[in-house]
Amino acid sequence: MTIEPKYSWLTEEQGPVMLKNALALYGTMEKPGTANNPVILQWAKEIGGGVSDVYKADEIPWCGLFMAVVAKRSSKQVVKDPLWALNWGTFGKATDVPMLGDVLVFVRKTKDGKSAGHVGLYVGEDNSCFHVLGGNQSDRVCITRIEKNRLYTARRADYIAQPSNVRRVLLNSSGLISSNEE
Protein backbone atom coordinates (compact mmCIF):
# COMPACT_ATOMS: atom_id res chain seq x y z
CA MET A 1 0.00 0.00 0.00
CA THR A 2 1.29 3.45 -0.81
CA ILE A 3 1.18 6.35 1.60
CA GLU A 4 -1.55 8.93 1.09
CA PRO A 5 -0.30 11.75 -1.18
CA LYS A 6 -0.53 14.37 1.58
CA TYR A 7 2.01 12.34 3.60
CA SER A 8 4.25 11.23 0.71
CA TRP A 9 6.95 13.68 1.86
CA LEU A 10 7.64 11.25 4.72
CA THR A 11 9.32 8.81 2.33
CA GLU A 12 12.05 11.41 1.71
CA GLU A 13 12.83 11.90 5.42
CA GLN A 14 16.23 10.57 6.47
CA GLY A 15 15.15 9.68 10.01
CA PRO A 16 14.50 9.14 12.81
CA VAL A 17 15.03 5.41 12.44
CA MET A 18 11.79 4.52 14.25
CA LEU A 19 9.81 6.57 11.74
CA LYS A 20 11.56 4.86 8.81
CA ASN A 21 10.92 1.40 10.27
CA ALA A 22 7.27 2.25 10.98
CA LEU A 23 6.77 3.48 7.41
CA ALA A 24 8.10 0.14 6.13
CA LEU A 25 5.05 -1.49 7.80
CA TYR A 26 2.52 1.01 6.39
CA GLY A 27 -0.63 -0.68 5.12
CA THR A 28 -0.32 -3.87 7.20
CA MET A 29 -3.91 -4.89 7.97
CA GLU A 30 -5.57 -7.29 10.35
CA LYS A 31 -7.77 -9.97 8.83
CA PRO A 32 -11.55 -9.63 9.15
CA GLY A 33 -13.51 -11.99 11.37
CA THR A 34 -11.73 -14.87 13.06
CA ALA A 35 -8.84 -15.03 10.58
CA ASN A 36 -5.49 -13.56 11.62
CA ASN A 37 -2.78 -11.79 9.67
CA PRO A 38 0.32 -14.00 10.16
CA VAL A 39 2.56 -10.93 9.83
CA ILE A 40 1.04 -9.34 12.94
CA LEU A 41 1.22 -12.62 14.86
CA GLN A 42 4.88 -12.94 13.85
CA TRP A 43 5.57 -9.53 15.40
CA ALA A 44 4.56 -10.99 18.78
CA LYS A 45 7.06 -13.84 18.31
CA GLU A 46 9.73 -11.35 17.24
CA ILE A 47 9.26 -9.34 20.45
CA GLY A 48 9.47 -12.47 22.62
CA GLY A 49 9.46 -12.14 26.40
CA GLY A 50 6.10 -13.85 26.70
CA VAL A 51 4.32 -11.44 24.32
CA SER A 52 3.55 -14.28 21.91
CA ASP A 53 2.08 -16.27 24.82
CA VAL A 54 -0.47 -13.50 25.33
CA TYR A 55 -0.93 -12.18 21.79
CA LYS A 56 -2.78 -14.90 19.83
CA ALA A 57 -5.18 -13.01 17.53
CA ASP A 58 -5.11 -9.75 15.59
CA GLU A 59 -8.50 -8.81 17.01
CA ILE A 60 -6.62 -8.02 20.24
CA PRO A 61 -5.58 -4.34 20.20
CA TRP A 62 -2.13 -4.22 18.62
CA CYS A 63 -0.94 -0.60 18.65
CA GLY A 64 1.53 -1.45 21.45
CA LEU A 65 2.71 -4.52 19.55
CA PHE A 66 3.31 -2.38 16.47
CA MET A 67 5.30 0.12 18.54
CA ALA A 68 7.31 -2.71 20.12
CA VAL A 69 8.35 -4.20 16.77
CA VAL A 70 9.26 -0.73 15.46
CA ALA A 71 11.34 0.01 18.59
CA LYS A 72 13.07 -3.38 18.51
CA ARG A 73 13.93 -3.11 14.80
CA SER A 74 15.29 0.37 15.56
CA SER A 75 17.55 -0.94 18.37
CA LYS A 76 15.53 0.96 20.98
CA GLN A 77 14.48 -0.42 24.35
CA VAL A 78 11.02 -2.01 24.29
CA VAL A 79 8.97 -1.06 27.37
CA LYS A 80 7.82 -3.60 29.94
CA ASP A 81 4.49 -5.19 28.93
CA PRO A 82 4.45 -3.40 25.54
CA LEU A 83 0.94 -4.53 24.58
CA TRP A 84 -0.49 -2.03 27.09
CA ALA A 85 -0.35 1.28 25.20
CA LEU A 86 -0.11 3.42 28.33
CA ASN A 87 3.13 1.61 29.27
CA TRP A 88 4.76 3.47 26.37
CA GLY A 89 4.57 6.49 28.68
CA THR A 90 7.88 5.23 30.11
CA PHE A 91 9.70 5.04 26.75
CA GLY A 92 12.76 7.25 26.18
CA LYS A 93 12.46 10.66 27.78
CA ALA A 94 9.52 13.01 28.18
CA THR A 95 9.23 15.99 25.89
CA ASP A 96 6.90 18.98 26.16
CA VAL A 97 7.00 19.72 22.43
CA PRO A 98 6.29 16.64 20.26
CA MET A 99 8.31 16.44 17.07
CA LEU A 100 8.82 14.17 14.07
CA GLY A 101 9.21 10.55 15.13
CA ASP A 102 8.29 11.04 18.79
CA VAL A 103 6.16 8.42 20.51
CA LEU A 104 2.73 9.81 21.40
CA VAL A 105 0.61 8.09 24.03
CA PHE A 106 -3.12 8.86 24.14
CA VAL A 107 -6.00 8.03 26.44
CA ARG A 108 -9.23 6.61 25.05
CA LYS A 109 -12.42 4.99 26.26
CA THR A 110 -13.28 1.41 25.33
CA LYS A 111 -16.71 0.39 24.07
CA ASP A 112 -17.69 -0.49 27.64
CA GLY A 113 -16.53 2.89 28.96
CA LYS A 114 -13.25 1.80 30.56
CA SER A 115 -10.07 3.83 30.24
CA ALA A 116 -7.40 2.54 27.88
CA GLY A 117 -4.63 3.91 25.72
CA HIS A 118 -3.29 4.20 22.22
CA VAL A 119 0.28 4.72 21.01
CA GLY A 120 1.77 5.88 17.72
CA LEU A 121 4.40 8.14 16.17
CA TYR A 122 4.19 11.87 15.52
CA VAL A 123 4.32 12.80 11.86
CA GLY A 124 2.84 16.27 12.27
CA GLU A 125 0.09 18.37 13.73
CA ASP A 126 -2.59 20.89 12.90
CA ASN A 127 -4.39 23.31 15.23
CA SER A 128 -6.44 20.66 17.02
CA CYS A 129 -4.93 17.26 16.16
CA PHE A 130 -1.73 15.30 15.96
CA HIS A 131 -1.19 13.28 12.77
CA VAL A 132 -0.18 9.86 14.04
CA LEU A 133 1.44 6.89 12.30
CA GLY A 134 0.38 3.82 14.22
CA GLY A 135 -0.89 0.29 14.20
CA ASN A 136 -4.48 -0.78 14.77
CA GLN A 137 -5.83 2.49 13.44
CA SER A 138 -8.92 1.41 11.49
CA ASP A 139 -7.48 -2.13 11.79
CA ARG A 140 -4.31 -1.26 9.88
CA VAL A 141 -1.01 0.63 9.99
CA CYS A 142 -1.82 4.11 8.73
CA ILE A 143 -1.76 7.79 9.60
CA THR A 144 -4.75 9.27 11.36
CA ARG A 145 -5.60 12.49 13.18
CA ILE A 146 -6.06 12.30 16.95
CA GLU A 147 -7.21 15.26 19.03
CA LYS A 148 -4.45 16.93 21.00
CA ASN A 149 -6.56 17.01 24.17
CA ARG A 150 -6.31 13.20 24.35
CA LEU A 151 -2.49 13.26 24.63
CA TYR A 152 -1.25 11.52 27.78
CA THR A 153 2.47 12.03 27.13
CA ALA A 154 5.00 12.57 24.36
CA ARG A 155 8.27 10.65 24.51
CA ARG A 156 11.48 11.08 22.56
CA ALA A 157 13.80 8.17 21.87
CA ASP A 158 17.22 8.39 23.45
CA TYR A 159 19.62 9.34 20.67
CA ILE A 160 23.40 9.34 20.66
CA ALA A 161 22.99 12.18 18.18
CA GLN A 162 19.45 13.38 17.55
CA PRO A 163 18.62 13.40 13.81
CA SER A 164 18.68 16.93 12.39
CA ASN A 165 15.19 16.53 10.90
CA VAL A 166 13.48 16.03 14.29
CA ARG A 167 11.21 19.07 14.24
CA ARG A 168 7.62 20.21 14.60
CA VAL A 169 5.67 19.65 11.38
CA LEU A 170 2.63 21.85 10.74
CA LEU A 171 0.02 20.28 8.45
CA ASN A 172 -3.40 21.13 7.08
CA SER A 173 -6.35 20.07 9.20
CA SER A 174 -7.93 17.81 6.63
CA GLY A 175 -9.05 14.26 7.10
CA LEU A 176 -11.14 12.34 9.59
CA ILE A 177 -10.45 12.54 13.30
CA SER A 178 -10.11 9.22 15.06
CA SER A 179 -12.29 8.87 18.14
CA ASN A 180 -11.45 5.29 19.16
CA GLU A 181 -8.54 3.12 18.09
CA GLU A 182 -9.70 -0.37 19.05
C-alpha positions in Angstrom: 0.0 0.0 0.0 1.3 3.5 -0.8 1.2 6.3 1.6 -1.5 8.9 1.1 -0.3 11.7 -1.2 -0.5 14.4 1.6 2.0 12.3 3.6 4.2 11.2 0.7 6.9 13.7 1.9 7.6 11.2 4.7 9.3 8.8 2.3 12.1 11.4 1.7 12.8 11.9 5.4 16.2 10.6 6.5 15.2 9.7 10.0 14.5 9.1 12.8 15.0 5.4 12.4 11.8 4.5 14.3 9.8 6.6 11.7 11.6 4.9 8.8 10.9 1.4 10.3 7.3 2.2 11.0 6.8 3.5 7.4 8.1 0.1 6.1 5.1 -1.5 7.8 2.5 1.0 6.4 -0.6 -0.7 5.1 -0.3 -3.9 7.2 -3.9 -4.9 8.0 -5.6 -7.3 10.4 -7.8 -10.0 8.8 -11.6 -9.6 9.1 -13.5 -12.0 11.4 -11.7 -14.9 13.1 -8.8 -15.0 10.6 -5.5 -13.6 11.6 -2.8 -11.8 9.7 0.3 -14.0 10.2 2.6 -10.9 9.8 1.0 -9.3 12.9 1.2 -12.6 14.9 4.9 -12.9 13.8 5.6 -9.5 15.4 4.6 -11.0 18.8 7.1 -13.8 18.3 9.7 -11.3 17.2 9.3 -9.3 20.5 9.5 -12.5 22.6 9.5 -12.1 26.4 6.1 -13.8 26.7 4.3 -11.4 24.3 3.6 -14.3 21.9 2.1 -16.3 24.8 -0.5 -13.5 25.3 -0.9 -12.2 21.8 -2.8 -14.9 19.8 -5.2 -13.0 17.5 -5.1 -9.7 15.6 -8.5 -8.8 17.0 -6.6 -8.0 20.2 -5.6 -4.3 20.2 -2.1 -4.2 18.6 -0.9 -0.6 18.7 1.5 -1.5 21.5 2.7 -4.5 19.6 3.3 -2.4 16.5 5.3 0.1 18.5 7.3 -2.7 20.1 8.3 -4.2 16.8 9.3 -0.7 15.5 11.3 0.0 18.6 13.1 -3.4 18.5 13.9 -3.1 14.8 15.3 0.4 15.6 17.5 -0.9 18.4 15.5 1.0 21.0 14.5 -0.4 24.4 11.0 -2.0 24.3 9.0 -1.1 27.4 7.8 -3.6 29.9 4.5 -5.2 28.9 4.5 -3.4 25.5 0.9 -4.5 24.6 -0.5 -2.0 27.1 -0.4 1.3 25.2 -0.1 3.4 28.3 3.1 1.6 29.3 4.8 3.5 26.4 4.6 6.5 28.7 7.9 5.2 30.1 9.7 5.0 26.7 12.8 7.3 26.2 12.5 10.7 27.8 9.5 13.0 28.2 9.2 16.0 25.9 6.9 19.0 26.2 7.0 19.7 22.4 6.3 16.6 20.3 8.3 16.4 17.1 8.8 14.2 14.1 9.2 10.5 15.1 8.3 11.0 18.8 6.2 8.4 20.5 2.7 9.8 21.4 0.6 8.1 24.0 -3.1 8.9 24.1 -6.0 8.0 26.4 -9.2 6.6 25.1 -12.4 5.0 26.3 -13.3 1.4 25.3 -16.7 0.4 24.1 -17.7 -0.5 27.6 -16.5 2.9 29.0 -13.3 1.8 30.6 -10.1 3.8 30.2 -7.4 2.5 27.9 -4.6 3.9 25.7 -3.3 4.2 22.2 0.3 4.7 21.0 1.8 5.9 17.7 4.4 8.1 16.2 4.2 11.9 15.5 4.3 12.8 11.9 2.8 16.3 12.3 0.1 18.4 13.7 -2.6 20.9 12.9 -4.4 23.3 15.2 -6.4 20.7 17.0 -4.9 17.3 16.2 -1.7 15.3 16.0 -1.2 13.3 12.8 -0.2 9.9 14.0 1.4 6.9 12.3 0.4 3.8 14.2 -0.9 0.3 14.2 -4.5 -0.8 14.8 -5.8 2.5 13.4 -8.9 1.4 11.5 -7.5 -2.1 11.8 -4.3 -1.3 9.9 -1.0 0.6 10.0 -1.8 4.1 8.7 -1.8 7.8 9.6 -4.8 9.3 11.4 -5.6 12.5 13.2 -6.1 12.3 17.0 -7.2 15.3 19.0 -4.5 16.9 21.0 -6.6 17.0 24.2 -6.3 13.2 24.3 -2.5 13.3 24.6 -1.3 11.5 27.8 2.5 12.0 27.1 5.0 12.6 24.4 8.3 10.6 24.5 11.5 11.1 22.6 13.8 8.2 21.9 17.2 8.4 23.4 19.6 9.3 20.7 23.4 9.3 20.7 23.0 12.2 18.2 19.4 13.4 17.6 18.6 13.4 13.8 18.7 16.9 12.4 15.2 16.5 10.9 13.5 16.0 14.3 11.2 19.1 14.2 7.6 20.2 14.6 5.7 19.7 11.4 2.6 21.8 10.7 0.0 20.3 8.5 -3.4 21.1 7.1 -6.4 20.1 9.2 -7.9 17.8 6.6 -9.1 14.3 7.1 -11.1 12.3 9.6 -10.4 12.5 13.3 -10.1 9.2 15.1 -12.3 8.9 18.1 -11.5 5.3 19.2 -8.5 3.1 18.1 -9.7 -0.4 19.1 
